[in-house]
Amino acid sequence: MPDAPELKHQQLQYQKLAYQDSYIRTILQNTKTIALVGASNKPHRASYQVMGFLQNKKYRVIPVNPKLAGSELLGETVYASLSAIPDAIDMVDIFRNSAAAGLIVEEAIQISPKVIWMQLDVINSEAAKKADEAHIQVIMDRCPKIEYVRLGMQLLPW
């Protein structure tokens, strides 16, 4: 039998992270511009692969990584922070650990995206609550690339 912290984590996953397919589909259909926090310039990294996939599906993906700021990644300028991006952002996709997600969500709230999406294994309930209080939709512990394929979505019309 799992110990208490592991059991609590499992309950959190099953109870709070169950998203309706229609909720995820609507988010993916209504999103055009994504800020990807934790973008990597290494092709073997998941963030690089997800960025390329989403671009191929006609999303504009703006990479955020302070170490790569000013360079270009998959045809887009890399920014040091969310607040440095001059364009409106529909979704902030977080490729950082759960602890780091808290500060990223606080910064994201300042730019008012419609959605904050935390990648696989990124769960920060306190940050999610803050985003929800700011009327921002939240998804945790999911990957938009995986969800796009799982839901059988087609190229978006724009």
C-alpha positions in Angstrom: 0.0 0.0 0.0 1.4 3.5 -0.9 2.5 5.7 1.9 0.4 8.8 2.8 2.2 11.4 0.5 2.1 9.1 -2.5 -1.6 8.2 -1.8 -2.4 11.9 -1.5 -0.7 12.6 -4.8 -2.6 9.8 -6.5 -5.9 11.2 -5.1 -5.0 14.6 -6.4 -4.3 13.2 -9.9 -7.5 11.2 -10.0 -9.8 13.8 -8.4 -8.5 17.2 -9.5 -6.7 16.5 -12.7 -9.6 14.8 -14.6 -10.4 17.1 -17.5 -13.3 16.7 -19.9 -12.2 16.1 -23.4 -14.5 19.0 -24.5 -12.6 21.3 -22.1 -9.2 20.4 -23.5 -10.5 20.5 -27.1 -12.0 23.9 -26.7 -8.8 25.3 -25.3 -6.8 23.9 -28.2 -9.2 25.1 -30.7 -9.4 28.7 -29.3 -5.6 29.1 -28.8 -3.5 30.7 -31.5 -0.4 32.1 -29.7 1.5 30.1 -27.1 4.4 31.2 -24.9 6.5 28.1 -24.1 8.4 28.7 -20.9 11.4 26.4 -20.6 12.0 26.2 -24.3 15.2 24.3 -25.3 17.4 24.6 -28.4 18.3 20.9 -28.1 16.3 18.8 -30.6 16.2 15.7 -28.3 14.3 17.7 -25.6 10.6 17.4 -25.2 10.1 21.2 -25.2 11.8 21.5 -28.6 9.8 18.7 -30.0 6.5 20.0 -28.6 7.2 23.5 -30.0 7.9 22.1 -33.4 4.8 19.9 -33.4 2.5 22.8 -32.3 4.1 25.1 -35.0 3.3 22.4 -37.6 -0.3 22.5 -36.4 -0.4 26.3 -37.2 0.0 27.6 -33.6 2.5 30.5 -33.1 4.8 29.3 -30.3 7.0 31.9 -28.7 9.9 30.4 -26.7 10.9 31.7 -23.3 14.3 30.9 -21.8 16.5 33.6 -20.2 19.7 31.7 -21.1 18.7 31.8 -24.8 17.1 35.2 -24.9 17.7 37.1 -28.1 18.5 34.0 -30.1 16.2 32.4 -32.6 14.5 29.0 -32.1 12.5 27.3 -34.8 12.0 30.7 -36.5 10.9 32.6 -33.4 12.8 35.0 -31.2 13.5 33.7 -27.7 12.5 36.0 -24.8 13.9 36.1 -21.3 10.5 36.3 -19.6 6.8 36.4 -20.3 6.7 40.1 -19.6 9.3 40.7 -22.4 7.0 39.3 -25.1 5.5 42.2 -27.0 2.5 40.2 -28.4 -0.7 39.0 -26.7 -0.5 35.4 -25.5 -3.4 33.0 -25.4 -1.7 30.2 -23.5 1.4 29.9 -21.3 2.8 26.3 -21.6 5.1 25.6 -18.7 8.0 23.2 -19.2 9.6 23.7 -15.8 9.2 21.7 -12.5 6.3 22.0 -10.2 8.1 24.3 -7.7 9.2 26.7 -10.5 5.6 26.8 -11.9 4.5 29.0 -9.0 6.6 32.0 -10.0 5.9 31.4 -13.7 2.1 31.5 -13.0 2.5 34.7 -10.9 4.3 36.3 -13.9 1.7 34.8 -16.3 -1.2 36.3 -14.4 0.4 39.8 -15.1 0.0 39.3 -18.9 -3.5 37.8 -18.7 -3.4 34.7 -20.9 -6.6 32.7 -21.4 -4.9 29.5 -20.3 -2.0 28.3 -18.2 -1.0 24.8 -19.2 1.5 22.8 -17.0 3.2 20.0 -18.7 3.4 16.3 -17.7 4.3 15.8 -14.0 4.0 19.6 -13.4 1.4 20.0 -10.6 1.2 23.1 -8.5 -2.3 23.4 -6.9 -1.5 26.7 -5.2 -0.4 28.3 -8.5 -3.5 26.8 -10.2 -5.7 28.4 -7.5 -4.1 31.8 -8.1 -4.6 31.5 -11.8 -8.2 30.4 -11.3 -8.8 33.4 -9.1 -7.5 35.6 -11.9 -10.1 33.9 -14.2 -7.4 32.0 -16.2 -8.2 28.4 -17.2 -5.6 25.9 -15.9 -4.5 22.5 -17.1 -1.9 20.5 -15.1 0.0 17.3 -15.8 -0.9 17.2 -19.5 0.9 17.8 -22.8 -0.9 19.7 -25.5 0.9 17.6 -28.2 -0.3 14.4 -26.6 -3.8 15.8 -26.1 -4.0 17.1 -29.7 -3.2 13.7 -31.1 -5.4 11.8 -28.5 -8.4 13.9 -29.4 -7.9 13.3 -33.1 -7.8 17.0 -33.9 -7.1 18.3 -37.4 -5.2 21.4 -38.5 -6.7 24.6 -37.2 -8.3 26.9 -39.7 -6.0 29.9 -39.3 
